[in-house]
Amino acid sequence: MEEKRYLKWYNKVGYGSGDVAGNVVYAFLSTFVMLYLTNTVGLNPGIVGTLIAVSKLFDGVTDIFFGSMIDKTKTKMGKAKPWMLYGYIGCAVTLIGVFAIPESLGQTAQYAWFFIAYSLLNAVFYTANNIAYSALTALITKNSKERVEMGSYRFIFAFSTSLLIQSVTIKFVEIMGGGAAGWRIVAIIYAIIGLIINTVSALSVKELPEEVLNEDASSAVDEKYSLIEAAKLLFSNRFYIMICVTYILQQIYSAMLSMGIYYMMYVLKNEDLFPVFSWAINIPLIIALVITPSLVAKWKGLYKLNLVGYAIGTIGRALVVVAAYIGSVPLMIAFTAVAAFGMGPWQGDMNAVIANCSEYTYLTKHKRVDGTMYSCTSLGVKLGGGLGTAITGWLLEFSHFNSSLAVQPDSCLSMLHTMYLWIPVVICVIITFIMSQMNVEKANEELKNSKMLETK
């Protein structure tokens, strides 16, 4: 029987546009914050990395906290939409704060300013907004195909925004006057754009009534649970742990690729290549996202598609390393595109996998934890992205990077090879293995069949 459809095309597009707002924050922050702090403010990358790592200590608690709060929220607007709407106001303010460190402050005060603004942005406001946005996948439709389509629309907007920001930001800062003032103005413009688009996205969809979301609620156990109980529900689900680890690794992977700006400047000696590589990553991803819904239908599920896709991505990244060591930039670009295309399907259907993961908890524990379940998206983005940025700062400091030098020492150049080439390959291998174990669809089907046999 054909599944009931809940969404019009404009609902899917409206929802997907929310990741323009998300990546105005995330792509800008993850790609350029280290460059801004080291080469404009003049802060030590090792200390910055340590501050980011300390900031991450708050994130795990706030992710589960806000997920739990979303599950318990009841308003006319719904569970998730209020958090998505109002959380972004804080995102906009703190994003500006991160890129507006006063030059008049002493260096210790500058470190403190960055730490406070960065922590509030990641651990509070981005958490509330991003978990709510992701949870809407499970709250506005029960149709599995529509959830895959929503994921594809979402990440088409996400990677398009990342491509645009990575391509234009350096020149945009120069146009705005360069230096600290240029970064501040660009941050203000990005924050305003994100605030407007986030509002439009939140208002473009409507959450389903609880009785529709949970049609057999009468047989369910009371859904009230504490923060500790919520954490137990999450970590008793092996698929949640797999998705969380995958998300964290992906964000560390992205942080390493963001070191491309340093790699182009100091190894390839042409910073204008960074936008070219950004195109080689994001255009194939967008193409893969466009065809993901049809591939899911053709392959009759998510598991095999994600596994094969990531295997292709791993091979692509390995060939990027080969191309780099034989000195062929065109081949590096080509294999970068191959790797990105292979990773595309997972990006498109990831929200649908998480929705299946939430269903697994319901089938095994009889509790609805959709908002809390989507904490893996925010936890992964912030913990992985933060750790990735922290690690890049530590490795730059360890390799004796000096922002005042036009030519970096050999130790730094060797480290840039490790960060941009080798670490991404290792991460891809690990994720591919995790994908081989992440067959949540099969697990859910077996649980449903077992339940049907018990009722006969």
Buried (B, 14 or more C-beta within 10 A) or exposed (E): EEEEEBBEEEBBBBBBBBBBBBBBBBBBBBBBBBBBBBBBBEBBBBBBBBBBBEBBEBBBEBBBBBBBBBBBBEEEBBBBBBBBBBBBBBBBBBBBBBBBBEEEEEEEEBBBBBBBBBBBBBBBBBBBBBBBBBBBBBBBBBBBBBBBBBBBBBBBBBBBBBBBBBBBBBEBBEEBEEEBBBBBBBBBBBBEBBBBBBBBBBEBBBBBEBEEBBEEEEEEEEBEBEBEBBBEBBEEBBBBBBBBBBBBBBBBBBBBBBBBBBBBBBBBEEBEBBBBBBBBBBBBBBBBBBBBBEBBEEBEBBBBBBBBBBBBBBBBBBBBBEBBEEEEBEBBBBBBBBBBBBBBBBBBBBBBBBBBBBBBBBBBBEBBBBBBBBBBBBBBBBBBBBBBBBBBBBBBBBBEBEBEEEEBEEEBBEBBBEBBBBBBBBBBBBBBEBBEEBBBBEBBEEBEEEEEEEEE
